[in-house]
């Protein structure tokens, strides 16, 4: 199920569930990333998984893949109902999603399937148990037990499986929770397959800096880096194994280059307004370039190949 993205390369470092902490000396904050190895499969009819996003020993969510059969007096037939949902079981936990109002049950809550790269912050639509319901539906299906599952009905508001989406691969749940009095944002990567029959939980991460956003799928503190206003006019880019730095403000300007683990691989003063730094002695991957000059700074991510 793993793709060739950064997540797969990070996950390959461990055979078991492992927490990776990436600390940038060049930036504040860090992302706490956990890869579930092997992935968690919930196939029903009574599968559940307790989830602890900050590894504190207290579970915030309970994932369920639950199905049951009942007799319908409407058409005098047996029907099977299957729901993939999760319940909020810890105060202060909110889920990015939506709610709608139904005639019989009042409010129903549905978890959004966020795309990779989508920003998770205070601007998402957040719901929690205090809104009237602690259950958030990902997929729901009902079929008549005649023939091979005839009369299948789907949930139009279920982002992970509905009339137009038969499965979701690498969707992200957005989560907001508290550590003490501080608010933190995170994501949980999941698949919903087999027309809403199977849930796979793959990995998850959260931003350790309070109130700081996180990008769905990010395992590095990119959002915090990008949120820092650049106060030095510069152009920084990479080509092959070289990093190019173009700036008029080069006198007394220090350049710091960090790898994904936050380790400094270069620290030096610029000698000209057109500087080339060869990274041939370093492995391919993403690096953060920071320029510092008399309290001003510039940050840019580059990729060395």
Rosetta blueprint (number, residue, H / E / L):
1 X L
2 X L
3 X L
4 X L
5 X L
6 X H
7 X H
8 X H
9 X H
10 X H
11 X H
12 X L
13 X L
14 X L
15 X L
16 X L
17 X L
18 X E
19 X E
20 X E
21 X E
22 X E
23 X E
24 X L
25 X L
26 X L
27 X L
28 X L
29 X L
30 X E
31 X E
32 X E
33 X E
34 X E
35 X E
36 X E
37 X E
38 X E
39 X E
40 X E
41 X E
42 X E
43 X L
44 X L
45 X L
46 X E
47 X E
48 X E
49 X E
50 X E
51 X E
52 X L
53 X L
54 X L
55 X L
56 X L
57 X L
58 X L
59 X L
60 X L
61 X E
62 X E
63 X E
64 X E
65 X E
66 X E
67 X E
68 X E
69 X E
70 X E
71 X E
72 X E
73 X L
74 X L
75 X L
76 X L
77 X E
78 X E
79 X E
80 X E
81 X E
82 X E
83 X E
84 X E
85 X E
86 X E
87 X E
88 X E
89 X L
90 X L
91 X L
92 X L
93 X L
94 X E
95 X E
96 X E
97 X E
98 X E
99 X E
100 X E
101 X E
102 X E
103 X L
104 X L
105 X L
106 X E
107 X E
108 X E
109 X E
110 X E
111 X E
112 X L
113 X L
114 X E
115 X L
116 X L
117 X L
118 X L
119 X E
120 X E
121 X L
122 X L
123 X L
124 X L
125 X L
126 X E
127 X E
128 X E
129 X H
130 X H
131 X H
132 X L
133 X L
134 X L
135 X E
136 X E
137 X E
138 X E
139 X E
140 X E
141 X E
142 X E
143 X E
144 X E
145 X L
146 X L
147 X L
148 X L
149 X L
150 X E
151 X E
152 X E
153 X E
154 X E
155 X L
156 X L
157 X L
158 X L
159 X L
160 X L
161 X L
162 X L
163 X L
164 X L
165 X L
166 X L
167 X L
168 X E
169 X E
170 X E
171 X E
172 X E
173 X E
174 X E
175 X E
176 X E
177 X E
178 X E
179 X E
180 X L
181 X L
182 X E
183 X E
184 X E
185 X E
186 X E
187 X E
188 X E
189 X E
190 X E
191 X E
192 X E
193 X E
194 X L
195 X L
196 X L
197 X L
198 X E
199 X E
200 X E
201 X E
202 X E
203 X E
204 X E
205 X E
206 X E
207 X E
208 X L
209 X L
210 X L
211 X L
212 X L
213 X L
214 X E
215 X E
216 X L
217 X L
218 X L
219 X L
220 X L
221 X L
222 X H
223 X H
224 X H
225 X H
226 X H
227 X H
228 X L
229 X L
230 X L
231 X L
232 X L
233 X L
234 X L
235 X E
236 X E
237 X E
238 X E
239 X E
240 X L
241 X L
242 X E
243 X E
244 X E
245 X E
246 X E
247 X L
248 X L
249 X L
250 X L
251 X L
252 X L
253 X L
254 X E
255 X E
256 X E
257 X E
258 X E
259 X L
260 X L
261 X L
262 X L
263 X L
264 X E
265 X E
266 X E
267 X E
268 X E
269 X E
270 X L
271 X L
272 X L
273 X L
274 X E
275 X E
276 X E
277 X E
278 X E
279 X L
280 X L
281 X L
282 X L
283 X L
284 X L
285 X E
286 X E
287 X E
288 X E
289 X E
290 X E
291 X E
292 X E
293 X E
294 X L
295 X L
296 X E
297 X E
298 X E
299 X E
300 X E
301 X E
302 X E
303 X E
304 X E
305 X L
